[in-house]
Amino acid sequence: MTPADAEAILQEYFAPWIQRLGLRVEEVGERHAVVRLPWSDDLAREGGGLCGQAMMAAADTAAGSAETAAHATTVYAILA
């Protein structure tokens, strides 16, 4: 699975509010995924910290991307 494949899955199957986070799959390996959560003033808390809910959503999405990459044949069969 390539990052582009993972991006396509993210765009097609993930909730609209996850898509609005602007997550980008930068790397997908056999046992990992790197997902970037871009900075947004909409996600900033007072004082400049990034919203914890957005960070956890990004972490969960990265875990899902890694799981999908590890079992791509099975997952594609289920999603198709």
C-alpha positions in Angstrom: 0.0 0.0 0.0 1.3 3.5 -0.9 0.5 6.7 0.9 -1.7 7.6 -2.1 -3.7 4.4 -1.5 -4.1 5.3 2.2 -5.2 8.8 1.3 -7.8 7.5 -1.0 -9.2 5.2 1.7 -9.2 8.2 4.1 -11.1 10.3 1.6 -13.6 7.6 0.8 -14.4 5.9 4.1 -13.6 8.2 7.0 -16.1 10.6 8.5 -16.4 14.1 7.0 -15.2 15.7 10.3 -12.0 13.6 10.1 -11.5 14.7 6.5 -11.8 18.3 7.5 -8.8 17.9 9.8 -6.7 18.0 6.6 -4.7 14.8 7.6 -2.0 13.8 5.2 -0.6 10.2 5.0 3.1 10.7 4.4 4.4 7.2 4.8 2.9 3.7 5.1 5.0 0.7 5.9 4.3 -2.9 6.8 4.0 -2.0 10.5 3.6 1.7 10.6 2.0 4.8 9.1 3.0 8.5 9.4 0.0 10.8 9.3 0.5 14.6 9.5 -2.0 16.9 11.2 -1.4 20.4 9.8 -1.6 23.3 12.1 -4.9 25.2 12.0 -6.1 28.1 14.0 -9.4 26.3 14.1 -7.8 23.5 16.1 -5.8 25.8 18.5 -6.8 26.2 22.1 -6.4 29.5 23.9 -2.7 30.0 24.5 -1.7 28.3 21.2 -1.8 24.6 22.1 -3.3 22.1 19.6 -6.6 20.6 20.6 -6.2 17.2 22.2 -9.3 15.8 20.4 -7.7 16.6 17.1 -4.4 15.0 18.1 -6.2 11.8 19.2 -8.2 11.7 16.0 -5.0 11.9 14.1 -3.4 9.2 16.2 -6.4 6.9 15.7 -6.4 7.6 11.9 -2.7 6.7 11.8 -3.3 3.5 13.7 -6.1 2.6 11.2 -3.9 3.4 8.3 -1.2 1.1 9.7 -3.7 -1.7 10.3 -5.0 -1.3 6.8 -1.5 -1.5 5.4 -0.7 -4.6 7.4 -3.8 -6.4 6.1 -4.4 -4.6 2.8 -5.7 -7.7 1.0 -8.3 -8.5 3.6 -9.3 -4.9 4.2 -9.7 -4.2 0.5 -11.9 -7.2 0.2 -14.1 -6.0 3.1 -14.3 -2.4 1.9 -14.9 -3.2 -1.8 
